[in-house]
């Protein structure tokens, strides 16, 4: 299957919020076949709950492919470190942006409570043991500095072993993505024709239901 055909399939996935499996791609020979496949997948989805995690993963996959990540390497179990290793360390900012990974992460709440309690306890203990106020002040300042270091936001490492599955669920917890509305057969046909025309740089008028993607339309 040529790259043009793969791009057409992927554009259809994005346009209709569907997933076209590899074995389904292999059955498509004509523009009409593609339209029929799209309608079948849309009909299967109607009336059913749309898998939000799948939609989110497909979006992440598209964003990663835009920055050069090979599609075949993008799987739910793929780790961030593997992506950076494939693209190169210099692409880490682009990877972080594509996956919506924050630049830094805050320390957990329990660390703040622990260190704050430690600062107070250090000051009180120094005062009781030494009997001098200045000892308590120094102990409090020292503990306060440790508190600052412990609570300082830390950078997210590029060698993170967090998987795309985990990132998908994290992003879903932040937002809710609604599926697109129902599409009629006529509307879907026009969208499919437009996608094929754009990808192959040909007029839509040349695309009929019996037009073969490779032999007639020149898909490579």
GROMACS elastic network, one bead per residue, 0.5 to 0.9 nm:
[ bonds ]
;  ai    aj funct       b0    kb
    1     4     6  0.84056   500
    1     5     6  0.66201   500
    1     6     6  0.71796   500
    1    25     6  0.86040   500
    1    26     6  0.76221   500
    1   220     6  0.78366   500
    2     5     6  0.54489   500
    2     6     6  0.65330   500
    2     7     6  0.88539   500
    2   214     6  0.83750   500
    2   219     6  0.69284   500
    3     6     6  0.50122   500
    3     7     6  0.61431   500
    3     8     6  0.85854   500
    3   219     6  0.80293   500
    3   220     6  0.60652   500
    4     7     6  0.51088   500
    4     8     6  0.62167   500
    4     9     6  0.87195   500
    4   199     6  0.68025   500
    4   200     6  0.72312   500
    4   218     6  0.89840   500
    4   219     6  0.54015   500
    4   220     6  0.52923   500
    5     8     6  0.50043   500
    5     9     6  0.62553   500
    5    10     6  0.86476   500
    5    25     6  0.86562   500
    5   196     6  0.86991   500
    5   199     6  0.86383   500
    5   213     6  0.74643   500
    5   214     6  0.81046   500
    5   219     6  0.61928   500
    5   220     6  0.69342   500
    6     9     6  0.51060   500
    6    10     6  0.61729   500
    6    11     6  0.85786   500
    6    25     6  0.81353   500
    7    10     6  0.50680   500
    7    11     6  0.60682   500
    7    12     6  0.85791   500
    7   199     6  0.72830   500
    8    11     6  0.51432   500
    8    12     6  0.62901   500
    8    13     6  0.87358   500
    8   192     6  0.86708   500
    8   195     6  0.64627   500
    8   196     6  0.61479   500
    8   198     6  0.89533   500
    8   199     6  0.64817   500
    8   200     6  0.88423   500
    9    12     6  0.51019   500
    9    13     6  0.63096   500
    9    14     6  0.88297   500
    9    20     6  0.71153   500
    9    25     6  0.73884   500
    9    34     6  0.83087   500
   10    14     6  0.63776   500
   10    15     6  0.86524   500
   10    19     6  0.85363   500
   10    20     6  0.79381   500
   10    62     6  0.86023   500
   11    14     6  0.51345   500
   11    15     6  0.60759   500
   11    16     6  0.86141   500
   11   195     6  0.68216   500
   11   199     6  0.88986   500
   12    15     6  0.50013   500
   12    16     6  0.59946   500
   12    17     6  0.78870   500
   12    18     6  0.76267   500
   12    19     6  0.87412   500
   12    20     6  0.85128   500
   12    38     6  0.77228   500
   12   191     6  0.83785   500
   12   192     6  0.70144   500
   12   195     6  0.72507   500
   13    16     6  0.55743   500
   13    17     6  0.53857   500
   13    19     6  0.56076   500
   13    20     6  0.66805   500
   13    38     6  0.86490   500
   13    58     6  0.85338   500
   14    17     6  0.52825   500
   14    18     6  0.70792   500
   14    19     6  0.86456   500
   14    58     6  0.81370   500
   14    59     6  0.79968   500
   14    62     6  0.86088   500
   15    18     6  0.80652   500
   15   191     6  0.80501   500
   15   195     6  0.89281   500
   16    19     6  0.88399   500
   16    38     6  0.78796   500
   16    42     6  0.77265   500
   16   179     6  0.89566   500
   16   180     6  0.72422   500
   16   183     6  0.84568   500
   16   188     6  0.85040   500
   17    42     6  0.86656   500
   17    55     6  0.68924   500
   17    58     6  0.87718   500
   17   179     6  0.70429   500
   17   180     6  0.70720   500
   18    38     6  0.78960   500
   18    41     6  0.67634   500
   18    42     6  0.71899   500
   18    45     6  0.84499   500
   18    55     6  0.80194   500
   19    41     6  0.78914   500
   19    54     6  0.86023   500
   19    55     6  0.87062   500
   19    58     6  0.82787   500
   20    23     6  0.83281   500
   20    24     6  0.62274   500
   20    25     6  0.66184   500
   20    37     6  0.84648   500
   20    38     6  0.83652   500
   20    41     6  0.81658   500
   21    24     6  0.52013   500
   21    25     6  0.63371   500
   21    26     6  0.89260   500
   22    25     6  0.50519   500
   22    26     6  0.65157   500
   23    26     6  0.52748   500
   23    27     6  0.70079   500
   24    27     6  0.54145   500
   24    28     6  0.71401   500
   24    37     6  0.79264   500
   25    28     6  0.55690   500
   25    29     6  0.88109   500
   25    34     6  0.84749   500
   25    37     6  0.89577   500
   26    29     6  0.78540   500
   27    33     6  0.77661   500
   27    34     6  0.87730   500
   28    31     6  0.78022   500
   28    32     6  0.84569   500
   28    33     6  0.52422   500
   28    34     6  0.57296   500
   28    37     6  0.79744   500
   28   212     6  0.89963   500
   28   213     6  0.85177   500
   29    32     6  0.82518   500
   29    33     6  0.62398   500
   29    34     6  0.76522   500
   29   210     6  0.88786   500
   29   211     6  0.84305   500
   29   212     6  0.56516   500
   29   213     6  0.61596   500
   29   214     6  0.77058   500
   30    33     6  0.50692   500
   30    34     6  0.65254   500
   30    35     6  0.87796   500
   30   208     6  0.85470   500
   30   209     6  0.66403   500
   30   210     6  0.56746   500
   30   211     6  0.52706   500
   30   213     6  0.53711   500
   30   214     6  0.83099   500
   30   216     6  0.89580   500
   31    34     6  0.51012   500
   31    35     6  0.62817   500
   31    36     6  0.86766   500
   31   189     6  0.89120   500
   31   192     6  0.76585   500
   31   193     6  0.74444   500
   31   196     6  0.79835   500
   31   207     6  0.71888   500
   31   208     6  0.67275   500
   31   209     6  0.51931   500
   31   210     6  0.64842   500
   31   211     6  0.57905   500
   31   212     6  0.64576   500
   31   213     6  0.64149   500
   32    35     6  0.50158   500
   32    36     6  0.61073   500
   32    37     6  0.85354   500
   32   189     6  0.83172   500
   32   208     6  0.73179   500
   32   210     6  0.59888   500
   32   211     6  0.75031   500
   32   212     6  0.86909   500
   33    36     6  0.51161   500
   33    37     6  0.61602   500
   33    38     6  0.86341   500
   33   209     6  0.75747   500
   33   210     6  0.82809   500
   34    37     6  0.50899   500
   34    38     6  0.61707   500
   34    39     6  0.86430   500
   34   192     6  0.75815   500
   34   209     6  0.89591   500
   35    38     6  0.51071   500
   35    39     6  0.62051   500
   35    40     6  0.86062   500
   35   185     6  0.83001   500
   35   188     6  0.70226   500
   35   189     6  0.59530   500
   35   192     6  0.64040   500
   35   193     6  0.86831   500
   35   209     6  0.82270   500
   36    39     6  0.51483   500
   36    40     6  0.61262   500
   36    41     6  0.86707   500
   36   185     6  0.88860   500
   36   189     6  0.88995   500
   37    40     6  0.50889   500
   37    41     6  0.62453   500
   37    42     6  0.85703   500
   38    41     6  0.52608   500
   38    42     6  0.61420   500
   38    43     6  0.85926   500
   38   188     6  0.77420   500
   38   192     6  0.85790   500
   39    43     6  0.59981   500
   39    44     6  0.85082   500
   39   183     6  0.86112   500
   39   184     6  0.85364   500
   39   185     6  0.68735   500
   39   188     6  0.74306   500
   40    43     6  0.51223   500
   40    44     6  0.61789   500
   40    45     6  0.86640   500
   41    44     6  0.50952   500
   41    45     6  0.63302   500
   41    46     6  0.88546   500
   42    45     6  0.51050   500
   42    46     6  0.62993   500
   42   182     6  0.78483   500
   42   183     6  0.80196   500
   43    46     6  0.51807   500
   43    47     6  0.84168   500
   43   182     6  0.89412   500
   44    47     6  0.80466   500
   44    48     6  0.77010   500
   45    48     6  0.54543   500
   45    49     6  0.74768   500
   45    50     6  0.68253   500
   46    49     6  0.81335   500
   46    50     6  0.85628   500
   46   182     6  0.75433   500
   47    50     6  0.88986   500
   49    52     6  0.86018   500
   50    53     6  0.88556   500
   50    54     6  0.84486   500
   50    55     6  0.82322   500
   50   178     6  0.87195   500
   50   179     6  0.69829   500
   51    54     6  0.53936   500
   51    55     6  0.65289   500
   51    56     6  0.88265   500
   52    55     6  0.51265   500
   52    56     6  0.61640   500
   52    57     6  0.85868   500
   52   172     6  0.76605   500
   52   176     6  0.81036   500
   52   177     6  0.69435   500
   52   178     6  0.81016   500
   52   179     6  0.82476   500
   53    56     6  0.50759   500
   53    57     6  0.60981   500
   53    58     6  0.86381   500
   53   165     6  0.85340   500
   53   168     6  0.64092   500
   53   169     6  0.68069   500
   53   172     6  0.70696   500
   54    57     6  0.50638   500
   54    58     6  0.61808   500
   54    59     6  0.86258   500
   54   168     6  0.85724   500
   55    58     6  0.51957   500
   55    59     6  0.63052   500
   55    60     6  0.87641   500
   55   177     6  0.82590   500
   55   179     6  0.84757   500
   56    59     6  0.51269   500
   56    60     6  0.63167   500
   56    61     6  0.86270   500
   56   168     6  0.61887   500
   56   169     6  0.85707   500
   56   171     6  0.79417   500
   56   172     6  0.74009   500
   56   177     6  0.80364   500
   57    60     6  0.50655   500
   57    61     6  0.60820   500
   57    62     6  0.86662   500
   57    75     6  0.88806   500
   57    76     6  0.76032   500
   57   164     6  0.75820   500
   57   165     6  0.76278   500
   57   167     6  0.88500   500
   57   168     6  0.59858   500
   58    62     6  0.62234   500
   58    63     6  0.86673   500
   59    62     6  0.51947   500
   59    63     6  0.63179   500
   59    64     6  0.86943   500
   60    63     6  0.50840   500
   60    64     6  0.61351   500
   60    65     6  0.85769   500
   60    98     6  0.68344   500
   60    99     6  0.63932   500
   60   164     6  0.83445   500
   60   168     6  0.80190   500
   61    64     6  0.51611   500
   61    65     6  0.61562   500
   61    66     6  0.86677   500
   61    69     6  0.86065   500
   61    71     6  0.73556   500
   61    74     6  0.64697   500
   61    75     6  0.83853   500
   62    65     6  0.51163   500
   62    66     6  0.62857   500
   62    71     6  0.84751   500
   63    66     6  0.51760   500
   63    67     6  0.68979   500
   63    69     6  0.89358   500
   63    95     6  0.88731   500
   63    98     6  0.55538   500
   63    99     6  0.78859   500
   64    67     6  0.54267   500
   64    68     6  0.66456   500
   64    69     6  0.54675   500
   64    70     6  0.82397   500
   64    71     6  0.83640   500
   64    74     6  0.81447   500
   64    83     6  0.87961   500
   64    94     6  0.87420   500
   64    95     6  0.70660   500
   64    98     6  0.61715   500
   64    99     6  0.78768   500
   65    68     6  0.50437   500
   65    70     6  0.61636   500
   65    71     6  0.63246   500
   65    74     6  0.85876   500
   66    69     6  0.72753   500
   66    98     6  0.89778   500
   67    87     6  0.84754   500
   67    91     6  0.83616   500
   67    94     6  0.70986   500
   67    95     6  0.77321   500
   67    98     6  0.83022   500
   68    71     6  0.89123   500
   68    87     6  0.70519   500
   69    72     6  0.86806   500
   69    73     6  0.73605   500
   69    74     6  0.74976   500
   69    83     6  0.71993   500
   69    86     6  0.73800   500
   69    87     6  0.66964   500
   70    73     6  0.56029   500
   70    74     6  0.69422   500
   70    86     6  0.88848   500
   71    74     6  0.53592   500
   71    75     6  0.84570   500
   72    75     6  0.76462   500
   73    78     6  0.73465   500
   73    83     6  0.84204   500
   74    77     6  0.82653   500
   74    78     6  0.61663   500
   74    83     6  0.83838   500
   74   164     6  0.83514   500
   75    78     6  0.51644   500
   75    79     6  0.88013   500
   75   163     6  0.89002   500
   75   164     6  0.72251   500
   75   165     6  0.83089   500
   76    79     6  0.83354   500
   76   163     6  0.66780   500
   76   166     6  0.82488   500
   76   168     6  0.85400   500
   77   162     6  0.88471   500
   77   163     6  0.53565   500
   77   164     6  0.60809   500
   77   165     6  0.61949   500
   77   166     6  0.86352   500
   78    81     6  0.84768   500
   78    82     6  0.66716   500
   78    83     6  0.74845   500
   78   161     6  0.87828   500
   78   162     6  0.83919   500
   78   163     6  0.53760   500
   78   164     6  0.58113   500
   78   165     6  0.80090   500
   79    82     6  0.52655   500
   79    83     6  0.66175   500
   79    84     6  0.89508   500
   79   159     6  0.87564   500
   79   160     6  0.72699   500
   79   161     6  0.52452   500
   79   162     6  0.54494   500
   79   164     6  0.61885   500
   79   165     6  0.88458   500
   80    83     6  0.51560   500
   80    84     6  0.63589   500
   80    85     6  0.85969   500
   80    95     6  0.82259   500
   80    96     6  0.88929   500
   80   158     6  0.69484   500
   80   159     6  0.67291   500
   80   160     6  0.56427   500
   80   161     6  0.59267   500
   80   162     6  0.59580   500
   80   163     6  0.61885   500
   80   164     6  0.72374   500
   81    84     6  0.51933   500
   81    85     6  0.60599   500
   81    86     6  0.86256   500
   81   157     6  0.88100   500
   81   158     6  0.60048   500
   81   160     6  0.53109   500
   81   161     6  0.58772   500
   81   162     6  0.79784   500
   81   163     6  0.88429   500
   82    86     6  0.61708   500
   82    87     6  0.86846   500
   82   159     6  0.79444   500
   82   160     6  0.88747   500
   82   161     6  0.82331   500
   83    86     6  0.51687   500
   83    87     6  0.62119   500
   83    88     6  0.82199   500
   83    92     6  0.88087   500
   83    95     6  0.77042   500
   84    87     6  0.51848   500
   84    88     6  0.53808   500
   84    89     6  0.57436   500
   84    90     6  0.84178   500
   84    91     6  0.68995   500
   84    92     6  0.60547   500
   84    95     6  0.72329   500
   84   158     6  0.67802   500
   84   159     6  0.75072   500
   85    88     6  0.53052   500
   85    89     6  0.67448   500
   85   159     6  0.84567   500
   86    89     6  0.87284   500
   87    90     6  0.79647   500
   87    91     6  0.61788   500
   87    92     6  0.81432   500
   87    95     6  0.87609   500
   88    91     6  0.56566   500
   88    92     6  0.73358   500
   89    92     6  0.54271   500
   89    93     6  0.87499   500
   89   158     6  0.77848   500
   90    93     6  0.73934   500
   90    94     6  0.85942   500
   91    94     6  0.53037   500
   91    95     6  0.62788   500
   91    96     6  0.86872   500
   92    96     6  0.60318   500
   92    97     6  0.85083   500
   92   158     6  0.65170   500
   93    96     6  0.50971   500
   93    97     6  0.61678   500
   93    98     6  0.86567   500
   93   103     6  0.87754   500
   94    97     6  0.50675   500
   94    98     6  0.61253   500
   94    99     6  0.86543   500
   95    98     6  0.50978   500
   95    99     6  0.61928   500
   95   100     6  0.83327   500
   95   101     6  0.83122   500
   95   158     6  0.89792   500
   96    99     6  0.53352   500
   96   100     6  0.58226   500
   96   102     6  0.72013   500
   96   103     6  0.76636   500
   96   158     6  0.83807   500
   97   101     6  0.63619   500
   97   102     6  0.81066   500
   98   101     6  0.78532   500
   99   164     6  0.84290   500
   99   167     6  0.73684   500
   99   168     6  0.86565   500
   99   171     6  0.87801   500
  100   167     6  0.86953   500
  100   171     6  0.79556   500
  101   104     6  0.85231   500
  101   156     6  0.80621   500
  101   167     6  0.83542   500
  102   105     6  0.68658   500
  102   155     6  0.85929   500
  102   156     6  0.73618   500
  103   154     6  0.85293   500
  103   155     6  0.59888   500
  103   156     6  0.60510   500
  104   153     6  0.58563   500
  104   154     6  0.52217   500
  104   156     6  0.53739   500
  104   157     6  0.89983   500
  105   152     6  0.89706   500
  105   153     6  0.54321   500
  105   154     6  0.54600   500
  105   155     6  0.63479   500
  105   156     6  0.65410   500
  106   109     6  0.87948   500
  106   151     6  0.71057   500
  106   152     6  0.70170   500
  106   154     6  0.65977   500
  107   110     6  0.83730   500
  107   111     6  0.66338   500
  107   112     6  0.75851   500
  107   150     6  0.74031   500
  107   151     6  0.53210   500
  107   152     6  0.69327   500
  107   153     6  0.62585   500
  107   154     6  0.76430   500
  108   111     6  0.56210   500
  108   112     6  0.70984   500
  108   151     6  0.81034   500
  109   112     6  0.52556   500
  109   113     6  0.65030   500
  109   114     6  0.87113   500
  109   151     6  0.89720   500
  110   113     6  0.51854   500
  110   114     6  0.60697   500
  110   115     6  0.85986   500
  111   114     6  0.50904   500
  111   115     6  0.60823   500
  111   116     6  0.84298   500
  111   147     6  0.85735   500
  111   150     6  0.72304   500
  111   151     6  0.70587   500
  112   115     6  0.53531   500
  112   116     6  0.60088   500
  112   117     6  0.84692   500
  112   147     6  0.72157   500
  112   150     6  0.77927   500
  112   151     6  0.63754   500
  113   116     6  0.52294   500
  113   117     6  0.60787   500
  113   118     6  0.84806   500
  114   117     6  0.52513   500
  114   118     6  0.61119   500
  114   119     6  0.87542   500
  114   147     6  0.87814   500
  115   119     6  0.61557   500
  115   120     6  0.87066   500
  115   143     6  0.75184   500
  115   144     6  0.79694   500
  115   146     6  0.74884   500
  115   147     6  0.52254   500
  115   148     6  0.88282   500
  115   150     6  0.76426   500
  115   151     6  0.85794   500
  116   119     6  0.51563   500
  116   120     6  0.64614   500
  116   121     6  0.86268   500
  116   143     6  0.80726   500
  116   144     6  0.75488   500
  116   147     6  0.66218   500
  117   120     6  0.52595   500
  117   121     6  0.60479   500
  117   122     6  0.85100   500
  118   121     6  0.50492   500
  118   122     6  0.59578   500
  118   123     6  0.86065   500
  118   140     6  0.89108   500
  118   143     6  0.67209   500
  118   144     6  0.87354   500
  118   147     6  0.84682   500
  119   122     6  0.52080   500
  119   123     6  0.63924   500
  119   124     6  0.87844   500
  119   139     6  0.75033   500
  119   140     6  0.54250   500
  119   141     6  0.78806   500
  119   142     6  0.77977   500
  119   144     6  0.58144   500
  119   146     6  0.84095   500
  119   147     6  0.75273   500
  120   123     6  0.53166   500
  120   124     6  0.62796   500
  120   125     6  0.85663   500
  120   139     6  0.88936   500
  120   140     6  0.66392   500
  120   143     6  0.79991   500
  120   144     6  0.88818   500
  121   124     6  0.51957   500
  121   125     6  0.59261   500
  121   126     6  0.84771   500
  121   140     6  0.84372   500
  122   125     6  0.51803   500
  122   126     6  0.60726   500
  122   127     6  0.85864   500
  122   136     6  0.72989   500
  122   139     6  0.56628   500
  122   140     6  0.61615   500
  122   142     6  0.87941   500
  122   143     6  0.69039   500
  123   126     6  0.52850   500
  123   127     6  0.62908   500
  123   128     6  0.87526   500
  123   133     6  0.89855   500
  123   135     6  0.76003   500
  123   137     6  0.64413   500
  123   138     6  0.77248   500
  123   139     6  0.51585   500
  123   141     6  0.84864   500
  123   143     6  0.82034   500
  124   127     6  0.51902   500
  124   128     6  0.62359   500
  124   129     6  0.86342   500
  124   136     6  0.64097   500
  124   139     6  0.86865   500
  124   140     6  0.84678   500
  125   128     6  0.51624   500
  125   129     6  0.60291   500
  125   130     6  0.83222   500
  125   136     6  0.75113   500
  125   139     6  0.87471   500
  126   129     6  0.52321   500
  126   130     6  0.57078   500
  126   131     6  0.74971   500
  126   132     6  0.78282   500
  126   133     6  0.82863   500
  126   134     6  0.89582   500
  126   135     6  0.57193   500
  126   137     6  0.85399   500
  126   138     6  0.87641   500
  126   139     6  0.66581   500
  126   140     6  0.88262   500
  127   130     6  0.54736   500
  127   131     6  0.50577   500
  127   132     6  0.57090   500
  127   133     6  0.59366   500
  127   134     6  0.81552   500
  127   135     6  0.63045   500
  127   137     6  0.85549   500
  128   131     6  0.55046   500
  128   132     6  0.81281   500
  128   136     6  0.85665   500
  129   132     6  0.83736   500
  130   133     6  0.83001   500
  130   135     6  0.68623   500
  130   136     6  0.83540   500
  131   135     6  0.79934   500
  131   136     6  0.87064   500
  132   135     6  0.55654   500
  132   136     6  0.69702   500
  133   136     6  0.52243   500
  133   137     6  0.63490   500
  133   138     6  0.88394   500
  134   138     6  0.61747   500
  134   139     6  0.85014   500
  135   138     6  0.52233   500
  135   139     6  0.61028   500
  135   140     6  0.84710   500
  136   139     6  0.50781   500
  136   140     6  0.59814   500
  136   141     6  0.85474   500
  137   140     6  0.50678   500
  137   141     6  0.61414   500
  137   142     6  0.85734   500
  138   141     6  0.50906   500
  138   142     6  0.60759   500
  138   143     6  0.85005   500
  139   142     6  0.51162   500
  139   143     6  0.60672   500
  139   144     6  0.84125   500
  140   143     6  0.51224   500
  140   144     6  0.59555   500
  140   145     6  0.86232   500
  141   145     6  0.62259   500
  141   146     6  0.86995   500
  142   145     6  0.51950   500
  142   146     6  0.64060   500
  142   147     6  0.86295   500
  143   146     6  0.50608   500
  143   147     6  0.61277   500
  143   148     6  0.86947   500
  144   148     6  0.62721   500
  144   149     6  0.87624   500
  145   148     6  0.50007   500
  145   149     6  0.63287   500
  145   150     6  0.85698   500
  146   149     6  0.51035   500
  146   150     6  0.60138   500
  146   151     6  0.85193   500
  147   150     6  0.51129   500
  147   151     6  0.60816   500
  147   152     6  0.84233   500
  148   151     6  0.53189   500
  148   152     6  0.59436   500
  149   152     6  0.52487   500
  149   153     6  0.87931   500
  150   153     6  0.85267   500
  151   154     6  0.86094   500
  154   157     6  0.89115   500
  156   159     6  0.87006   500
  156   160     6  0.75577   500
  157   160     6  0.56014   500
  158   161     6  0.87949   500
  159   162     6  0.89361   500
  160   163     6  0.84995   500
  162   165     6  0.82565   500
  162   166     6  0.63942   500
  162   167     6  0.71293   500
  163   166     6  0.52611   500
  163   167     6  0.63621   500
  163   168     6  0.86139   500
  164   168     6  0.59378   500
  164   169     6  0.86641   500
  165   168     6  0.50699   500
  165   169     6  0.64725   500
  165   170     6  0.87036   500
  166   169     6  0.53101   500
  166   170     6  0.62230   500
  166   171     6  0.87552   500
  167   171     6  0.61823   500
  167   172     6  0.85737   500
  168   171     6  0.52949   500
  168   172     6  0.62341   500
  168   173     6  0.87683   500
  169   172     6  0.50043   500
  169   173     6  0.62906   500
  169   174     6  0.89261   500
  170   173     6  0.52673   500
  170   174     6  0.68568   500
  171   174     6  0.51967   500
  171   175     6  0.65690   500
  171   176     6  0.89438   500
  172   175     6  0.53342   500
  172   176     6  0.63394   500
  172   177     6  0.80403   500
  173   176     6  0.77111   500
  178   181     6  0.89355   500
  180   183     6  0.85967   500
  183   186     6  0.82387   500
  183   187     6  0.61847   500
  183   188     6  0.61888   500
  184   187     6  0.51855   500
  184   188     6  0.60846   500
  184   189     6  0.85499   500
  185   188     6  0.50850   500
  185   189     6  0.60835   500
  185   190     6  0.87208   500
  186   189     6  0.51634   500
  186   190     6  0.64376   500
  186   191     6  0.87840   500
  187   190     6  0.52573   500
  187   191     6  0.63021   500
  187   192     6  0.86755   500
  188   191     6  0.50545   500
  188   192     6  0.60644   500
  188   193     6  0.85325   500
  189   192     6  0.50831   500
  189   193     6  0.61015   500
  189   194     6  0.85072   500
  189   209     6  0.89892   500
  190   193     6  0.50867   500
  190   194     6  0.60782   500
  190   195     6  0.86298   500
  190   204     6  0.88786   500
  191   194     6  0.50147   500
  191   195     6  0.61881   500
  191   196     6  0.86702   500
  192   195     6  0.51441   500
  192   196     6  0.62386   500
  192   197     6  0.85343   500
  193   196     6  0.51907   500
  193   197     6  0.60152   500
  193   198     6  0.85272   500
  193   204     6  0.60871   500
  193   205     6  0.88044   500
  193   207     6  0.64888   500
  193   208     6  0.82318   500
  194   197     6  0.50550   500
  194   198     6  0.60403   500
  194   199     6  0.85477   500
  194   203     6  0.88012   500
  194   204     6  0.64071   500
  195   198     6  0.51796   500
  195   199     6  0.61176   500
  195   200     6  0.85296   500
  196   199     6  0.52629   500
  196   200     6  0.60455   500
  196   201     6  0.80856   500
  196   202     6  0.81208   500
  196   204     6  0.79642   500
  196   207     6  0.80452   500
  196   213     6  0.84108   500
  196   217     6  0.89553   500
  197   200     6  0.53461   500
  197   201     6  0.54533   500
  197   203     6  0.58677   500
  197   204     6  0.54308   500
  197   205     6  0.89076   500
  197   206     6  0.85002   500
  197   207     6  0.76376   500
  198   201     6  0.50711   500
  198   202     6  0.69205   500
  198   203     6  0.83672   500
  198   204     6  0.85881   500
  199   202     6  0.81383   500
  199   219     6  0.86186   500
  200   203     6  0.89394   500
  200   217     6  0.75736   500
  200   218     6  0.73994   500
  200   219     6  0.65088   500
  200   220     6  0.89675   500
  202   205     6  0.84492   500
  202   206     6  0.72296   500
  202   207     6  0.85675   500
  202   217     6  0.81123   500
  203   206     6  0.57501   500
  203   207     6  0.76030   500
  204   207     6  0.54406   500
  204   208     6  0.85351   500
  205   208     6  0.75793   500
  206   211     6  0.81293   500
  206   217     6  0.80022   500
  207   210     6  0.81476   500
  207   211     6  0.59333   500
  207   212     6  0.88527   500
  207   217     6  0.76847   500
  208   211     6  0.51111   500
  208   212     6  0.87341   500
  209   212     6  0.83859   500
  211   214     6  0.88071   500
  211   215     6  0.83187   500
  211   216     6  0.59051   500
  211   217     6  0.68640   500
  212   215     6  0.55465   500
  212   217     6  0.62950   500
  212   218     6  0.85100   500
  212   219     6  0.88600   500
  213   216     6  0.60445   500
  213   217     6  0.50624   500
  213   218     6  0.64546   500
  213   219     6  0.55418   500
  213   220     6  0.87103   500
  214   217     6  0.56539   500
  214   220     6  0.64327   500
  215   218     6  0.58887   500
  215   219     6  0.75731   500
  216   219     6  0.82523   500
